[in-house]
């Protein structure tokens, strides 16, 4: 094993990189209302990890959404062919 750049020369270190995107379940959010179709309108949602993000009004509790781990922002619903 080659030492990581920030490790002392005689130490063994591991480098862990988080994925750029993760799929998480919404555990808490207010319900969306029919007819509420204003563009770019967001509401708060709590994810299974406890993180809070802003999501579109059509997202409901129990929905799986994709999050960018670099920014913590909502990206969309996961693509079914990648699950």
SELO-373758 format. One line per field, with one value per atom (N, C-alpha, C): x, y negated, z; residue number from 1; residue in one letter. Coordinates in Angstrom, 3 decimals. Each point is the difference from the previous one (the first is absolute). Example, Ala and Ser with C-alpha at 12.3 -4.5 7.8 and 13.67 -1.06 7.14 Angstrom:
2
u: (13.190/-0.890/0.900/-0.350/0.820/-0.770)
v: (5.690/-1.190/-1.200/-1.050/-1.190/-1.090)
w: (7.800/0.000/0.000/-0.720/0.060/0.730)
k: (1/1/1/2/2/2)
r: (A/A/A/S/S/S)
end
This chain:
83
u: (0.847/-0.847/0.888/-0.268/0.747/-0.590/0.837/-0.542/-0.724/-1.043/-0.717/0.910/-0.186/0.881/0.131/-1.025/0.064/0.461/0.328/0.430/1.509/0.445/1.440/0.518/1.238/0.546/-0.091/0.032/-0.054/-1.403/-0.976/-1.375/-0.788/-0.984/-0.907/-1.316/-0.420/-1.223/-0.925/-1.267/-0.988/-0.653/-0.298/-0.698/-1.408/-0.976/-1.398/-0.638/-0.631/-0.699/-1.488/-0.787/-1.450/-0.482/-1.094/-0.552/-0.534/-0.062/-0.515/-1.499/-0.717/-1.461/-0.444/-1.029/-0.600/-1.510/-0.643/-1.452/-0.471/-0.868/-0.494/-1.519/-0.596/-1.459/-0.389/-1.066/-0.556/-0.823/0.361/-0.731/-1.009/0.201/-0.948/-0.029/-1.185/-0.203/-1.479/-0.327/-1.403/-0.576/-1.286/-0.605/-0.086/0.111/-0.197/-1.487/-0.399/-1.409/-0.285/-1.107/-0.388/-0.141/0.474/-0.107/1.150/0.872/1.145/1.152/-0.016/0.946/0.954/0.199/0.934/1.397/0.696/1.325/1.003/0.941/1.084/-0.474/-1.189/-0.473/0.471/0.693/0.580/-0.560/0.095/-0.420/1.069/0.089/1.001/-0.403/1.008/-0.229/1.137/-0.331/0.997/0.231/1.270/0.362/0.280/0.135/0.231/1.270/0.929/1.243/-0.163/-1.135/-0.224/0.326/0.595/0.337/-1.277/0.043/-1.126/0.391/-0.879/0.232/-1.280/0.123/-1.163/-0.368/-1.291/-0.478/-1.212/-0.314/-1.204/-1.277/-1.069/-1.269/-0.579/0.340/-0.598/0.660/1.077/0.659/-0.779/-0.211/-0.765/0.847/-0.482/0.663/0.045/1.124/0.170/0.615/0.047/0.620/1.511/0.614/1.458/0.469/0.980/0.520/1.512/0.574/1.443/0.567/1.089/0.638/1.450/0.470/1.398/0.767/0.917/0.713/0.989/0.387/0.938/-0.682/-1.295/-0.717/-1.144/-0.460/-1.139/-1.325/-0.021/-1.221/-0.754/-1.307/-0.887/0.321/0.130/0.256/-1.196/-0.813/-1.144/-0.325/-0.851/-0.315/1.026/0.376/0.985/-0.545/0.881/-0.416/-0.220/-1.156/-0.302/1.011/0.598/0.933/1.353/0.233/1.261/-0.128/-1.179/-0.199/0.209)
v: (1.178/-1.178/-1.234/-0.914/-1.250/-0.997/-0.644/-0.977/-1.136/-0.483/-1.161/-1.220/-1.019/-1.169/-0.695/0.029/-0.706/0.894/1.280/0.931/-0.081/0.203/0.128/1.204/0.002/1.032/1.407/0.201/1.348/0.406/-0.873/0.303/0.563/0.793/0.501/-0.740/-0.700/-0.790/0.442/-0.187/0.278/-1.293/-0.089/-1.163/0.443/-0.696/0.320/-1.176/0.279/-1.045/0.305/-0.994/0.165/-0.054/0.698/-0.105/-1.411/-0.411/-1.342/-0.107/1.124/-0.005/1.172/-0.229/1.076/-0.063/1.165/0.089/0.192/-0.895/0.045/-0.139/0.506/-0.038/-1.223/-0.667/-1.140/0.560/-0.374/0.498/-1.001/-1.281/-0.998/-1.187/-0.381/-1.225/-0.329/-1.241/-0.398/0.545/0.319/0.493/-1.117/0.402/-0.957/-0.165/-1.101/-0.251/-0.047/0.584/-0.011/-1.442/-0.269/-1.343/-0.899/0.493/-0.781/0.257/-0.642/0.334/-1.141/-0.912/-1.092/0.575/-0.528/0.535/-0.368/0.904/-0.196/-0.238/0.469/-0.119/1.227/-0.236/1.088/0.002/1.167/0.148/0.811/-0.110/0.768/1.469/0.870/1.435/0.565/0.957/0.702/1.360/0.391/1.267/1.062/1.249/1.110/-0.163/-0.812/-0.257/-1.112/-0.704/-1.145/-1.320/0.061/-1.225/-0.678/-1.308/-0.768/-0.636/0.142/-0.577/-0.656/-0.835/-0.611/0.855/0.336/0.857/-0.650/0.392/-0.531/0.438/-0.722/0.251/1.393/0.644/1.299/1.166/-0.239/1.064/0.249/1.284/0.395/0.882/0.205/0.912/1.388/0.678/1.330/0.016/-1.158/-0.078/0.133/0.653/0.086/-1.103/-0.772/-1.098/0.096/-0.691/0.005/-1.322/0.107/-1.157/-0.083/-1.199/-0.235/-0.146/0.919/-0.031/-1.157/-0.575/-1.122/-1.292/-0.152/-1.237/0.203/1.257/0.282/-0.365/-0.217/-0.434/1.161/-0.183/0.933/-0.029/1.189/0.089/0.490/0.857/0.572/1.366/0.701/1.376/0.917/1.078/0.914/0.647/0.262/0.684/1.472/0.558/1.402/0.991/-0.325/0.927/0.064/-0.878/-0.005/0.557/0.430/0.489/1.471)
w: (0.000/0.000/0.000/-0.864/-0.077/0.990/0.802/0.948/-0.715/0.625/-0.530/0.112/-0.857/-0.003/1.348/0.840/1.272/1.149/-0.271/1.037/0.202/1.224/0.217/-0.791/-0.344/-0.885/0.562/1.305/0.567/0.442/-0.125/0.416/-1.174/0.318/-1.026/0.167/-1.034/0.039/-1.128/0.215/-1.043/-0.420/-1.262/-0.527/-0.348/0.520/-0.256/-0.724/-1.113/-0.744/0.000/0.338/-0.032/-1.444/-0.297/-1.354/-0.236/-1.253/-0.316/0.202/-0.150/0.116/0.860/0.827/0.788/-0.130/0.091/-0.014/1.436/0.469/1.376/0.023/1.076/0.159/0.826/-0.422/0.739/1.163/1.220/1.167/0.544/-0.308/0.490/-0.944/-0.415/-0.781/0.010/-0.247/-0.096/-1.295/0.006/-1.251/-1.040/-1.271/-1.084/-0.238/-0.546/-0.249/-1.488/-0.421/-1.410/-0.470/-1.187/-0.555/0.395/0.858/0.440/-0.964/-1.157/-1.061/-0.339/0.903/-0.263/-0.235/-0.957/-0.309/1.086/0.231/0.966/1.427/0.345/1.366/0.765/1.117/0.785/1.410/0.638/1.390/0.720/1.325/0.744/0.107/0.008/0.178/0.841/0.868/0.798/-0.632/-0.139/-0.612/1.063/-0.429/0.918/0.820/-0.443/0.733/1.033/-0.050/0.875/-0.671/-1.167/-0.739/-0.478/-0.082/-0.521/-1.324/-0.978/-1.331/-0.482/-1.009/-0.654/-1.200/-0.126/-1.085/-0.671/-1.235/-0.665/0.729/-0.259/0.689/-0.253/-1.126/-0.317/0.746/0.716/0.760/1.287/0.305/1.184/0.917/1.230/0.920/-0.626/0.160/-0.559/-1.390/-0.661/-1.328/0.124/-0.969/-0.075/-0.941/0.468/-0.805/-0.093/-0.982/-0.192/0.505/0.790/0.607/-0.474/-0.299/-0.334/1.316/0.284/1.275/0.089/-1.120/0.023/0.424/-0.344/0.309/0.987/0.153/0.862/-0.632/-1.316/-0.681/-0.634/-0.099/-0.706/-1.486/-0.601/-1.441/-0.771/0.612/-0.698/0.570/-0.704/0.389/-0.653/0.689/-0.597/-1.263/-0.950/-1.229/0.308/-0.385/0.315/-0.592/-1.142/-0.634/0.714/0.961/0.743/1.413/0.380/1.371/0.102)
k: (1/1/1/2/2/2/3/3/3/4/4/4/5/5/5/6/6/6/7/7/7/8/8/8/9/9/9/10/10/10/11/11/11/12/12/12/13/13/13/14/14/14/15/15/15/16/16/16/17/17/17/18/18/18/19/19/19/20/20/20/21/21/21/22/22/22/23/23/23/24/24/24/25/25/25/26/26/26/27/27/27/28/28/28/29/29/29/30/30/30/31/31/31/32/32/32/33/33/33/34/34/34/35/35/35/36/36/36/37/37/37/38/38/38/39/39/39/40/40/40/41/41/41/42/42/42/43/43/43/44/44/44/45/45/45/46/46/46/47/47/47/48/48/48/49/49/49/50/50/50/51/51/51/52/52/52/53/53/53/54/54/54/55/55/55/56/56/56/57/57/57/58/58/58/59/59/59/60/60/60/61/61/61/62/62/62/63/63/63/64/64/64/65/65/65/66/66/66/67/67/67/68/68/68/69/69/69/70/70/70/71/71/71/72/72/72/73/73/73/74/74/74/75/75/75/76/76/76/77/77/77/78/78/78/79/79/79/80/80/80/81/81/81/82/82/82/83/83/83)
r: (X/X/X/X/X/X/X/X/X/X/X/X/X/X/X/X/X/X/X/X/X/X/X/X/X/X/X/X/X/X/X/X/X/X/X/X/X/X/X/X/X/X/X/X/X/X/X/X/X/X/X/X/X/X/X/X/X/X/X/X/X/X/X/X/X/X/X/X/X/X/X/X/X/X/X/X/X/X/X/X/X/X/X/X/X/X/X/X/X/X/X/X/X/X/X/X/X/X/X/X/X/X/X/X/X/X/X/X/X/X/X/X/X/X/X/X/X/X/X/X/X/X/X/X/X/X/X/X/X/X/X/X/X/X/X/X/X/X/X/X/X/X/X/X/X/X/X/X/X/X/X/X/X/X/X/X/X/X/X/X/X/X/X/X/X/X/X/X/X/X/X/X/X/X/X/X/X/X/X/X/X/X/X/X/X/X/X/X/X/X/X/X/X/X/X/X/X/X/X/X/X/X/X/X/X/X/X/X/X/X/X/X/X/X/X/X/X/X/X/X/X/X/X/X/X/X/X/X/X/X/X/X/X/X/X/X/X/X/X/X/X/X/X/X/X/X/X/X/X)
end
